[in-house]
Amino acid sequence: MLGTITNTACIIAGSVVGSVLKKGIKDEYSDVLFTAMGLAAAGLGINSIVKNMPQSNYPVLFIVSLALGGLLGTILDIDGKFQGLTEKIQNKMGKSSGKRLGEGLTTGILLYCIGTLSILGPIQSALYGDNTFLFTNATLDLVTSMVLASTYGIGMILAAPVLFCWQGSIYLLATMLGDFMTTEIMTEISIVGGFLIFSSGLGILKIKEIKTLNMLPALLVPVLWFIGRSIIL
């Protein structure tokens, strides 16, 4: 768990530094940072899709995952509950930009958690005691959290415990399931995750307002598919 703890600490440190820098940023510069983060999120999403889709043995699975996951998330209203929570947090902090904090946290959580390094890192750590992926991811997240916090404020620090729980869960699952966490599963999850990150970028750029959090259950569909497939076969 050393790698996950380091990754979490880097996000906390980056968020604190970025929030301090935010105080000296003019509105026009802030708008540029919003645009930059939107483009970055869209680009990272596309990269994950393009990189992993040729490796997929189930080219329709991501479509089913997005459809079923989006439907379930909408029924549960994950986005609505999350936005309501962030507004309450922002109001307690004495600020009125609760919607933007929610947007920032959505983007941050996706960028921190739904990446190849963040998914494979805990597995490598659990199975082989190798924290290389997680240390690399921590370095990237340190920079990313600084930029996000300089744009959205200190509230971005709330993404740190989410990352810890996410990577910690993967670590525990990898310890228990061992060989079940195959490259095939990681590929399918990365494709779906790429679409989620891309949709977050579209939202920041104001191209299309997408309730990305409602799509999060889509990440579970590939896992359930492989579990069902292993039982049947």
N, C-alpha and C positions, 0 to 999 in steps of 0.2 A: 504493500500500500504506500510505500515511500514515494513512488512516482506520482500517484494521485494526490497525496498531501502536498507535494511540491507544486503540482499543476494548480491546485486550489489556492495555494499561497501566492502564486504569481498573478492570478486573476485579482485577488484582493489588493495586492501591491499596485498592480497596474491601474485598478479602478480608483484608488486613492490618489495616485499621481495625476491621472487624467482629470479627475474632478477638480484638483487644484489648478491645473492649467486652464480649465474651462472658464474660470473667473476672468481671465484676461483676453478671451476670444470675442471678437465683435460678431454681430449677427450675420453679416455677409460671409465671414469666415466659417461660422457655424453651418450655414447653408451649404458651403462647399464640402464640409466634412460629412454632412448628411448624404450628399450626392456621391462622395467617394465611398462611403460605407455601402450604399445601395449597389454601386457598380461592383464593389469587391464581393459582396454577398452573391450577386447574380453570377459573377465570373467563377467563384468557387463552386457554386452549385452546378454550373455547366461543366466544369472540369471533372467533378465527381461523376456526373452522368456519362460523359464521353469516355472517361477512363475505365469505368466499370461495365458499361452496357455491353461492349464486345465480349466480355468474359462471362456474361450471363447465359445459363442454359435454359432459362425460363423467361423468354422475352415478353410475355404477357403478364407475368406476375406483378410487375411494378404498377401496371394499369389497375389490376384488381386490388392491389394494396391501397393505392391512392383513393380509389372509389369507395371501398368498404371502410377504410380508415377515416376518410373524410365524412362519410355518412354517420359513423359512430361518434366521431368528435363533435359533429353538429348537434346530434341528439343530446349528447352530454353537455353541450355548450361550454367546452373547455376554454375557448377564447373569451367568451363573455365573463366567465368567473375570474379568469386571470386578469382581464382588464379592470374589472371591479376592484380586485385586490390591489393592483398597482395604483389605482386612483386613490384608494384609502391611504396607502403608504405615502404617496406623494403629497396628499393633503396634510398628513401629520408632519411632513418635512417642511410645510409652509410654502409649497410651490403649487402652481396651477397647471403644470404640463404633464398631468398624469397619463394622458394618452400617449405622449411621446416616450415616457418612461416605459410604458407597456410595449411600445414598438421596439424600443432599444433592447429590453430584456428578451423579447421574442427572438430578435436577431442574434443577440449575444449567446443565448442558450443554444440556439441551433448551430452557430459557428463553433462554440466550444465543444459541444457534445456530439453532434452528428458529423464527425469527420473520421477519416480512416485511422489517423493516429489515436484519436480519443476512443475509438472502439477496439482497435487491435492492441493498443497499448496495455490496457488492463489484462487482456488475455495473455499477452506475452509475459507480463509480470507474474500472473498467477501460475502459468504452466511452466515457465522457464526461469523465473526470477530476473528477467531482463527488463529494465526500466528505460531503455534507450528511447523507445517511441514516446513514452510519457514525458521524459525530460525535454525531448525535442518539441513536443506539443506545448509544454509549459512555457518554453521560450516564445513560441508563436503567440500563445494566448496572453503573455505579458504585454506584448506590443499591441495586440488587438484590443485588450481591455483598456489600455491607455487611450486609444483613439475613441473607443465607444464611450468611455466615461467623460472624455473631453467634449463629447457631443451630447450625451444624455444625462450626465451628472453622476453623483455618488451612488444613486440608486442602483447602478449597474453592478455594485458589489454583491447584490442579492443573487446574481448568477453563479457565484462561487459555490454556495452549498448545493445548488442544483447539480453542478458538475461533479461535486464530491459524491453525491448520492448516485448519480448516473454511472460514473466509473467504478464506484464501490460495488454497485449491483452487478455490473459486468464481471468484475473481479471475482465476486462470490459465485456467480453462475459458472464462470470458467473453471473455478476450483471444483465445483460439484459435478458439472457436466463433462468436463475434460474434452474428449475428442469430438463431441457433438458440435462445438463451435467451429465449424469448418470454414474454409475459404469461400465455399459456395454461399453460405448464409451471409457472410460479411459482404460479399459482392452485391447480393440482392438488397441488403439493408443500406449499403452505400448509395445505390441507385435511387432508392426512395428518398434517402436523406438529401441527396443532391437536388432533387425536385423541391423539397421543402426549403432548403437554403435559397434556391433560385427564386421561389415564390416570395420569400421574405425580402429579397432584393427588389423585386418588382413593387412591393408595397412601399418600401422606403423611397423609391424613385417616383412614387405616385403614378405609376403606369397602370397598375391594377390593384385594387384593394382586396387582398386575399387574407382570410382568417387562417393563417398558417397553423396556429396552435390546434385548430380543429382537425388538422390533418395528421397530428402526431400519432394517433393509433395506427396509422398506416405502417409504422415501423414494426409493429407486432405481427402483422399479417405474414411476412416471409418466415418469421420464426415458427408461427403456428402451422404454416404450410409444410415446413421441413419436419416438424414434430409429427404431423399427421401422415406424411409420406413415409417416415421411418417406421411408424406403427403398422401401416398397411403392408409395406414391403418387408 
